[in-house]
Amino acid sequence: MNSFAKGNKDKNSSEKQEEGSPEEEVRKIQNRISYPPEALEQGLESDCEWMVKVNDRRMVGELKNLRPCRYKVFEQTFLSVIYTWKFNLPSGTILKIPISFEIEER
């Protein structure tokens, strides 16, 4: 059994994204998020989504939960990553970051 947190890939998105693009930044954030071990033990899964606005220091300036997680453990995992993230994007950039916490049976 494998567990992972992943982004919801849009079917129309290009496979080749320019480095430093909003899409590339979202992908990097999604890849940095680990599946919480306690959620795996309990078999918990959830889809979540946030809106983030980059500030002048290239950190989170504004954060809005667009689709709340079913379990707090997933929100805590996302927040621990996003509040320490240094964006490679200009101030004022707005990102939508979808995350799917799911357990994959193999």
TIDO-52792 format. One line per 3 residues: number of its first residue (from 1); their letters; for each residue x, y, z of N, C-alpha, C. Coordinates in Angstrom, 1 decimal. Each point is the difference from the previous one (the first is absolute). Layout:
<tibas>
NUM> a> X:Y:Z:X:Y:Z:X:Y:Z; ...
</tibas>
This chain:
<tibas>
1> mns> 0.8:-1.2:0.0:-0.8:1.2:0.0:0.9:1.2:0.0; -0.3:1.0:-0.9:0.7:1.2:0.0:-0.9:1.1:0.3; 0.5:1.1:0.6:-0.8:1.2:0.3:0.7:1.2:-0.6
4> fak> -0.8:1.0:-0.4:0.6:1.2:-0.5:-0.9:1.1:0.0; 0.6:1.2:-0.1:-0.8:1.2:-0.2:0.3:0.5:-1.4; -1.0:0.3:-0.7:0.3:0.4:-1.4:-1.0:1.1:-0.4
7> gnk> 0.4:0.6:-1.1:-0.9:1.1:-0.5:-0.9:-0.6:-1.0; -1.1:0.7:-0.2:-1.0:-0.4:-1.0:0.5:0.7:-1.3; 0.5:-0.8:-0.9:0.5:0.5:-1.3:-1.1:0.2:-1.0
10> dkn> -0.1:1.2:-0.5:-1.0:0.4:-1.0:0.4:-0.6:-1.3; -1.0:-0.6:-0.7:0.2:-0.7:-1.2:0.5:1.0:-1.1; -0.3:1.3:0.1:0.4:0.9:-1.0:1.4:0.6:0.3
13> sse> 0.6:-0.3:1.1:1.3:0.6:0.3:1.1:-0.6:-0.8; 0.9:0.8:-0.3:1.2:-0.5:-0.8:0.9:-0.8:0.8; 0.6:-1.1:-0.6:1.0:-0.8:0.7:1.3:0.8:0.3
16> kqe> 0.3:0.9:-0.9:1.2:0.8:0.1:-0.4:1.4:0.6; 0.4:0.2:1.2:-0.3:1.3:0.7:1.3:0.8:0.1; 0.0:1.2:-0.2:1.2:0.9:0.1:0.4:0.1:1.5
19> egs> 1.3:-0.2:0.2:0.5:0.1:1.4:-0.3:1.4:0.5; -0.5:0.0:1.3:-0.4:1.3:0.6:-1.4:0.4:-0.3; -0.8:-0.8:-0.8:-1.4:0.3:-0.3:-0.8:-0.4:1.2
22> pee> -1.2:0.6:0.1:-0.9:-0.4:1.1:-0.3:-1.5:0.0; -0.2:-0.6:-1.2:-0.3:-1.4:0.0:1.2:-0.8:0.5; 1.2:0.4:-0.3:1.2:-0.7:0.5:0.1:0.1:1.5
25> evr> -0.3:1.2:0.5:0.1:0.2:1.5:-1.0:-0.8:0.7; -1.2:-0.1:-0.5:-1.1:-0.8:0.6:0.5:-1.5:0.0; 0.6:-0.5:-1.1:0.4:-1.4:-0.1:1.1:-0.2:1.1
28> kiq> 0.9:0.9:0.2:1.1:-0.1:1.0:-0.6:-0.1:1.4; -1.0:0.9:0.2:-0.6:-0.1:1.4:-0.7:-1.3:0.2; -0.8:-0.5:-1.0:-0.7:-1.2:0.1:1.0:-1.2:0.2
31> nri> 1.2:0.0:-0.6:1.0:-1.0:0.1:0.7:0.0:1.4; -0.1:1.2:0.6:0.7:0.2:1.4:-0.9:-0.5:1.1; -1.3:-0.2:-0.2:-0.9:-0.4:1.0:0.0:-1.5:0.2
34> syp> 0.3:-0.4:1.2:0.0:-1.4:0.4:-1.3:-0.5:0.5; -0.3:-1.2:-0.2:-1.2:-0.6:0.6:0.2:-0.2:1.5; -0.9:0.5:0.8:0.2:-0.1:1.5:-0.1:-1.5:0.4
37> pea> 1.0:-0.5:0.7:0.0:-1.4:0.4:-1.2:-0.4:0.9; -0.5:1.0:0.8:-1.1:-0.3:0.9:-1.3:-0.2:-0.9; -0.1:0.7:-1.1:-1.1:-0.1:-0.9:0.0:-1.3:-0.7
40> leq> 1.2:-0.4:-0.4:0.2:-1.3:-0.7:-0.4:-1.2:0.9; 0.4:0.1:1.3:-0.4:-1.0:1.0:-1.5:-0.2:0.1; -0.7:1.2:-0.1:-1.4:0.0:0.2:-0.8:-0.2:-1.3
43> gle> 0.7:0.0:-1.1:-0.6:-0.2:-1.4:-0.8:1.3:-0.4; 0.5:1.1:0.4:-0.7:1.3:-0.3:0.4:0.5:-1.4; -0.9:0.6:-0.7:0.2:0.6:-1.3:-0.8:1.3:-0.1
46> sdc> 0.5:0.9:-0.9:-0.8:1.2:-0.2:0.6:0.8:-1.2; -0.9:0.8:-0.6:0.4:0.9:-1.0:-0.2:1.4:0.6; 1.0:0.9:-0.2:0.0:1.3:0.5:0.5:1.0:-1.0
49> ewm> -0.3:1.3:0.2:0.6:1.0:-1.0:0.1:1.3:0.8; 1.1:0.8:-0.3:0.2:1.3:0.6:0.3:1.0:-1.1; -0.2:1.2:0.3:0.4:1.2:-0.8:1.1:0.7:0.8
52> vkv> 1.1:0.3:-0.7:1.1:0.6:0.7:0.4:1.3:-0.8; 0.2:1.1:0.6:0.5:1.2:-0.6:1.4:0.3:0.5; 1.0:0.1:-0.9:1.4:0.2:0.4:0.2:1.5:0.4
55> ndr> 0.8:0.2:1.1:0.2:1.3:0.5:1.4:0.5:-0.5; 0.4:1.2:0.4:1.3:0.7:-0.4:1.2:-0.8:0.4; -0.1:-0.8:1.0:1.1:-0.8:0.5:0.0:-1.4:-0.6
58> rmv> -0.9:-0.2:-1.0:-0.1:-1.3:-0.8:-0.5:-1.1:1.0; -0.8:0.4:0.9:-0.6:-1.0:0.9:-1.5:0.1:0.0; -0.7:-0.7:0.8:-1.5:0.1:0.0:-0.4:1.3:0.5
61> gel> -0.8:0.7:-0.8:-0.5:1.3:0.4:-1.5:-0.1:0.4; -0.7:-0.8:-0.8:-1.4:-0.3:0.3:-0.2:-1.5:-0.2; -0.9:-0.6:0.8:-0.3:-1.4:-0.2:-1.5:-0.2:0.3
64> knl> -0.6:-0.7:-1.0:-1.4:-0.3:0.1:-0.3:-1.5:-0.3; -0.8:-0.6:0.9:-0.3:-1.4:-0.2:-1.2:-0.1:-1.0; 0.2:-0.5:-1.2:-1.1:-0.1:-1.0:-0.8:-1.2:0.2
67> rpc> 0.7:-1.1:0.3:-0.7:-1.3:0.2:0.6:-0.6:1.3; -0.6:0.1:1.1:0.5:-0.5:1.3:0.3:-1.5:-0.1; 1.1:-0.4:0.7:0.3:-1.4:0.2:-1.1:-0.7:0.9
70> ryk> -0.2:-1.2:-0.2:-0.9:-0.8:0.9:0.5:-0.1:1.4; 1.4:0.0:0.1:0.7:-0.3:1.3:1.0:1.1:0.2; 0.1:0.5:1.3:0.9:1.0:0.3:1.5:-0.4:-0.2
73> vfe> 0.3:-1.2:0.1:1.4:-0.5:-0.2:0.5:0.4:-1.4; -0.8:0.0:-1.0:0.4:0.4:-1.3:0.2:1.5:-0.1; -0.9:0.8:0.6:0.2:1.4:0.0:1.3:0.4:0.7
76> qtf> 0.3:-0.6:1.1:1.2:0.3:0.8:1.2:-0.4:-0.8; 0.0:-1.0:-0.8:1.1:-0.4:-0.8:0.2:1.0:-1.1; -1.0:0.4:-0.7:0.1:1.1:-1.0:0.5:1.3:0.6
79> lsv> -0.5:0.4:1.1:0.4:1.3:0.6:1.4:0.0:0.4; 0.5:-1.1:0.5:1.4:-0.1:0.4:1.0:0.2:-1.2; -0.5:-0.5:-1.1:0.9:0.2:-1.3:-0.2:1.4:-0.5
82> iyt> -1.2:0.5:-0.2:-0.3:1.3:-0.7:0.5:1.2:0.8; 0.0:-0.1:1.4:0.4:1.2:0.7:1.6:0.1:0.1; 0.7:-1.0:-0.4:1.4:0.1:-0.1:0.5:0.1:-1.4
85> wkf> -0.9:0.0:-1.0:0.4:0.0:-1.4:0.5:1.3:-0.5; 1.1:0.0:-0.7:0.5:1.2:-0.7:-0.3:-0.1:-1.5; -0.9:0.8:-0.5:-0.5:-0.1:-1.3:1.0:0.6:-1.0
88> nlp> 0.1:-0.6:-1.2:0.8:0.5:-1.1:-0.9:0.7:-1.0; -0.9:0.9:0.6:-1.0:0.7:-0.8:0.0:1.4:0.5; -0.5:1.0:-0.9:-0.1:1.4:0.4:-1.1:0.2:1.0
91> sgt> 0.2:1.1:0.8:-1.0:0.4:1.0:-1.4:0.2:-0.7; -1.0:-0.4:0.6:-1.4:0.2:-0.5:-0.5:-1.2:-0.8; 0.9:-1.0:-0.3:-0.4:-1.2:-0.7:-1.0:-0.8:0.8
94> ilk> -1.1:-0.4:-0.6:-1.0:-0.8:0.7:0.0:-1.4:-0.6; 0.1:-1.0:0.9:0.0:-1.4:-0.3:-1.2:-0.7:0.6; -0.5:-1.0:-0.8:-0.9:-1.0:0.6:0.7:-1.3:0.1
97> ipi> 0.0:-0.5:1.2:0.8:-1.2:0.3:-0.9:-1.2:0.4; -0.4:-0.8:-0.9:-0.8:-1.2:0.3:1.0:-1.2:0.5; -0.5:-0.6:1.1:0.8:-1.2:0.5:-1.0:-1.1:0.2
100> sfe> 0.4:-1.2:-0.4:-0.8:-1.2:0.2:0.9:-0.9:0.9; -0.5:-0.3:1.2:0.6:-0.9:0.9:-0.7:-1.3:-0.2; 0.6:-1.0:-0.6:-0.6:-1.2:-0.2:0.9:-1.2:0.1
103> iee> -0.5:-1.1:0.4:0.7:-1.3:0.2:-0.2:-0.8:-1.2; 1.1:-0.4:-0.6:0.0:-0.8:-1.2:0.3:-1.5:0.3; -0.9:-0.9:-0.3:0.3:-1.4:0.2:0.8:-0.5:-1.1
106> r> 1.0:-0.8:0.3:0.9:-0.7:-1.0:0.0:-1.4:0.2
</tibas>
